[in-house]
Amino acid sequence: MAKRIQFSRTGGSEVLELVDVTPGDPAPGEVRVRNEAIGLNFIDIYFRTGLYPVSGLPSGLGTEGAGVVDAVGEGVSHLKEGDRVAYAQGPLGAYGEYHVLPGEKVVVLPDAITSETAAASMLKGLTVQYLLRQTAQLEGGETILWHAAAGGVGSIACQWARALGVKLIGTVSSEEKAKLAKANGAWETIDYTREDVVERVRELTKGEMCDVVYDSVGKDTWITSLDCLKPRSLMVSFGNASGPVEGVNLGILNQKGSLFVTRPSLNGYADTRERLEMMCRDLFEMLGSGKVKVDIGQRFALADAGKAQDALAGRRTTGSTLLLP
Ligand SMILES: NC(=O)c1ccc[n+]([C@@H]2O[C@H](COP(=O)([O-])OP(=O)(O)OC[C@H]3O[C@@H](n4cnc5c(N)ncnc54)[C@H](OP(=O)(O)O)[C@@H]3O)[C@@H](O)[C@H]2O)c1
């Protein structure tokens, strides 16, 4: 038997249950991974609360983990038992001692990258890869605004932006988070609990405003974000930490300066094996070179997944958070 977290109804963190299950055998095309570390992500909360639909209940939770291949299904040729691997996509169920998922979503880890580092950076780091290098194709010299700059995705974004020569202005909710974002390479930070974000961006950019705004907060920051952009520039709305952006009148993009807007996801960018491998090469190079160091701010036992999610939703975490089986 093995432990896993599941939920039989959507709701608060109390719906998460630790249960004993017999780990399934991999079907053709699948592998079974014995997790050594599991990544906690905001998307896990969207599934638990019902904001994003699940395919059926009871459901497992989580899509990010790293460990060792424990069994290989028919037809999987790029993986073998004993390989050290990581994954950030596929069916829900990473919150467990074992996870069975399609082999095409699983990549072998370079020796230098530990399971903890991989579980703390696969989903978040691949997200930063596509946001900075594909959605906007930043080259250096641009000024961008990044909300939640001291969070899991944000901490990696600050470092990656610095490595590219991009000036990242990060929003945060406390002095401690501001210090962390700065240490990670944010060019400037804005504490939105006591500063006016649009006015500070205007001051910092000498009136020019930003080339791209990356907004994962959603509902609460949508208008502020549009007001921080240069004419004809790009708004990237990639999350809903405060709730989804709904009921948008497209005319607002005209009023705010002929803006572009996109609502991307990791699955929309890493949608083929080839693209996933290309994005992993880029991420592993950033990790291997030390340009990006993954900041693991918190570790929780798997059994405490609910507490971990409450800390994440309650803005009490910094950097990445791991669940340890
Ligand atoms: N589209 C994609 O492909 C993709 C992939 C990965 C992640 N994401 C999104 O990226 C965001 C960051 O994910 P993460 O896992 O790294 O989380 P995180 O940034 O570590 O945590 C969320 C942070 O958002 C800020 N926040 C602002 N308003 C909030 C609110 N009303 N409730 C909770 N937090 C609020 C808080 O930072 P402050 O205290 O500093 O405000 C909080 O610490 C999430 O929205 C997630 O859905 C999207």
The ligand as a MOL file (V3000), in Angstrom:
LIG
                    3D

  0  0  0     0  0            999 V3000
M  V30 BEGIN CTAB
M  V30 COUNTS 48 52 0 0 0
M  V30 BEGIN ATOM
M  V30 1 N -0.5990 29.8490 -16.7490 0
M  V30 2 C 0.3890 29.1110 -16.3760 0
M  V30 3 O 1.0180 28.4070 -17.2050 0
M  V30 4 C 0.8130 29.0900 -14.9330 0
M  V30 5 C 1.7830 28.1930 -14.5140 0
M  V30 6 C 2.2140 28.2620 -13.1800 0
M  V30 7 C 1.6580 29.1910 -12.3160 0
M  V30 8 N 0.6970 30.0140 -12.7620 0 CHG=1
M  V30 9 C 0.1150 31.0270 -11.8720 0
M  V30 10 O 1.1600 31.7920 -11.3210 0
M  V30 11 C 0.7830 32.2510 -10.0250 0
M  V30 12 C 1.8930 31.9570 -9.0550 0
M  V30 13 O 1.9020 30.5730 -8.7480 0
M  V30 14 P 2.7750 30.0040 -7.5630 0
M  V30 15 O 2.3530 28.6000 -7.3830 0
M  V30 16 O 4.2020 30.3330 -7.8100 0 CHG=-1
M  V30 17 O 2.2430 30.8500 -6.3340 0
M  V30 18 P 3.0070 31.9930 -5.5010 0
M  V30 19 O 3.3540 33.1170 -6.4200 0
M  V30 20 O 4.0770 31.3710 -4.7110 0
M  V30 21 O 1.8740 32.4410 -4.4980 0
M  V30 22 C 0.8950 33.3530 -4.8740 0
M  V30 23 C 1.2740 34.7920 -4.4950 0
M  V30 24 O 0.3660 35.6480 -5.1580 0
M  V30 25 C 0.2370 36.8410 -4.4120 0
M  V30 26 N -1.1760 37.1880 -4.2820 0
M  V30 27 C -1.7110 38.3730 -4.6400 0
M  V30 28 N -3.0240 38.3700 -4.4000 0
M  V30 29 C -3.3410 37.1830 -3.8610 0
M  V30 30 C -4.5540 36.6150 -3.3800 0
M  V30 31 N -5.7300 37.2790 -3.4330 0
M  V30 32 N -4.5140 35.3640 -2.8620 0
M  V30 33 C -3.3750 34.6840 -2.8120 0
M  V30 34 N -2.1820 35.1790 -3.2630 0
M  V30 35 C -2.1680 36.4300 -3.7790 0
M  V30 36 C 0.9000 36.5970 -3.0490 0
M  V30 37 O 2.1510 37.2930 -3.0760 0
M  V30 38 P 2.2000 38.7490 -2.3510 0
M  V30 39 O 1.9420 38.4570 -0.8990 0
M  V30 40 O 3.5670 39.2680 -2.5890 0
M  V30 41 O 1.1190 39.5380 -2.9930 0
M  V30 42 C 1.1410 35.0990 -3.0380 0
M  V30 43 O 2.2580 34.7530 -2.2510 0
M  V30 44 C -0.5670 31.6100 -9.7090 0
M  V30 45 O -1.5960 32.5190 -10.0080 0
M  V30 46 C -0.6040 30.4470 -10.6800 0
M  V30 47 O -1.9090 30.0450 -10.9920 0
M  V30 48 C 0.2590 29.9800 -14.0500 0
M  V30 END ATOM
M  V30 BEGIN BOND
M  V30 1 1 1 2
M  V30 2 2 2 3
M  V30 3 1 2 4
M  V30 4 1 4 5
M  V30 5 2 4 48
M  V30 6 2 5 6
M  V30 7 1 6 7
M  V30 8 2 7 8
M  V30 9 1 8 9
M  V30 10 1 8 48
M  V30 11 1 9 10
M  V30 12 1 9 46
M  V30 13 1 10 11
M  V30 14 1 11 12
M  V30 15 1 11 44
M  V30 16 1 12 13
M  V30 17 1 13 14
M  V30 18 2 14 15
M  V30 19 1 14 16
M  V30 20 1 14 17
M  V30 21 1 17 18
M  V30 22 2 18 19
M  V30 23 1 18 20
M  V30 24 1 18 21
M  V30 25 1 21 22
M  V30 26 1 22 23
M  V30 27 1 23 24
M  V30 28 1 23 42
M  V30 29 1 24 25
M  V30 30 1 25 26
M  V30 31 1 25 36
M  V30 32 1 26 27
M  V30 33 1 26 35
M  V30 34 2 27 28
M  V30 35 1 28 29
M  V30 36 1 29 30
M  V30 37 2 29 35
M  V30 38 1 30 31
M  V30 39 2 30 32
M  V30 40 1 32 33
M  V30 41 2 33 34
M  V30 42 1 34 35
M  V30 43 1 36 37
M  V30 44 1 36 42
M  V30 45 1 37 38
M  V30 46 2 38 39
M  V30 47 1 38 40
M  V30 48 1 38 41
M  V30 49 1 42 43
M  V30 50 1 44 45
M  V30 51 1 44 46
M  V30 52 1 46 47
M  V30 END BOND
M  V30 END CTAB
M  END
